[in-house]
């Protein structure tokens, strides 16, 4: 079950980024559906989850006790961290319109992969 929590955290990382300015912070607001792909290391499952973006800041929109921090800046740069218990995942990428994609990494267990998101 630890890997599940770690992977969920990795997914949530997809939606976070550099703090956004008030004048353009709402450009990427809404609910995003995230799909992750584990590609290297000990994380061998892929996950689907939802994130909420409000004012450029990301929040986890699911049932697990996951904390998501980060956001999407005015240029679409995504930077975020997802945490569940002792597991932490960092994600980065780029959002354009209603889609976003990027990479995620986890230090423990050591693994990485990619993610894809679509605003719903």
LINPE-V726249 format. One record per residue. N is the residue number from 1. RES is the residue in one small letter. PSI is psi in radians with two decimals (999 if undefined). Layout:
n=N res=RES psi=PSI
n=N res=RES psi=PSI
//
This chain:
n=1 res=x psi=-0.40
n=2 res=x psi=-0.67
n=3 res=x psi=-0.63
n=4 res=x psi=-0.81
n=5 res=x psi=-0.69
n=6 res=x psi=-0.76
n=7 res=x psi=-0.66
n=8 res=x psi=-0.69
n=9 res=x psi=-0.70
n=10 res=x psi=-0.68
n=11 res=x psi=-0.75
n=12 res=x psi=-0.55
n=13 res=x psi=-0.47
n=14 res=x psi=-0.57
n=15 res=x psi=0.05
n=16 res=x psi=2.77
n=17 res=x psi=-2.98
n=18 res=x psi=2.47
n=19 res=x psi=2.39
n=20 res=x psi=2.66
n=21 res=x psi=2.66
n=22 res=x psi=-0.63
n=23 res=x psi=-0.39
n=24 res=x psi=0.20
n=25 res=x psi=-0.42
n=26 res=x psi=-0.02
n=27 res=x psi=-0.61
n=28 res=x psi=0.27
n=29 res=x psi=2.59
n=30 res=x psi=-2.99
n=31 res=x psi=2.34
n=32 res=x psi=2.39
n=33 res=x psi=2.18
n=34 res=x psi=2.44
n=35 res=x psi=2.23
n=36 res=x psi=2.76
n=37 res=x psi=2.03
n=38 res=x psi=2.24
n=39 res=x psi=-0.52
n=40 res=x psi=2.66
n=41 res=x psi=-2.77
n=42 res=x psi=0.08
n=43 res=x psi=1.77
n=44 res=x psi=0.23
n=45 res=x psi=2.64
n=46 res=x psi=2.59
n=47 res=x psi=2.67
n=48 res=x psi=2.37
n=49 res=x psi=3.06
n=50 res=x psi=2.53
n=51 res=x psi=2.64
n=52 res=x psi=2.37
n=53 res=x psi=2.19
n=54 res=x psi=2.14
n=55 res=x psi=0.48
n=56 res=x psi=-0.10
n=57 res=x psi=2.50
n=58 res=x psi=2.60
n=59 res=x psi=2.55
n=60 res=x psi=2.34
n=61 res=x psi=0.80
n=62 res=x psi=-2.88
n=63 res=x psi=-0.32
n=64 res=x psi=2.66
n=65 res=x psi=1.31
n=66 res=x psi=2.34
n=67 res=x psi=2.16
n=68 res=x psi=2.30
n=69 res=x psi=2.69
n=70 res=x psi=-2.80
n=71 res=x psi=-2.88
n=72 res=x psi=2.19
n=73 res=x psi=3.11
n=74 res=x psi=-0.41
n=75 res=x psi=-0.07
n=76 res=x psi=0.09
n=77 res=x psi=2.22
n=78 res=x psi=2.27
n=79 res=x psi=2.19
n=80 res=x psi=2.90
n=81 res=x psi=2.41
n=82 res=x psi=2.40
n=83 res=x psi=2.42
n=84 res=x psi=1.94
n=85 res=x psi=-2.22
n=86 res=x psi=0.00
n=87 res=x psi=2.40
n=88 res=x psi=2.42
n=89 res=x psi=2.41
n=90 res=x psi=2.45
n=91 res=x psi=2.63
n=92 res=x psi=2.69
n=93 res=x psi=-2.76
n=94 res=x psi=2.33
n=95 res=x psi=2.39
n=96 res=x psi=2.04
n=97 res=x psi=-2.14
n=98 res=x psi=0.30
n=99 res=x psi=2.70
n=100 res=x psi=2.70
n=101 res=x psi=2.85
n=102 res=x psi=-2.76
n=103 res=x psi=2.73
n=104 res=x psi=2.69
n=105 res=x psi=2.64
n=106 res=x psi=2.26
n=107 res=x psi=-0.44
n=108 res=x psi=1.80
n=109 res=x psi=2.67
n=110 res=x psi=1.97
n=111 res=x psi=2.96
n=112 res=x psi=2.98
n=113 res=x psi=-2.81
n=114 res=x psi=2.93
n=115 res=x psi=2.73
n=116 res=x psi=2.40
n=117 res=x psi=2.61
n=118 res=x psi=2.32
n=119 res=x psi=2.35
n=120 res=x psi=999
//
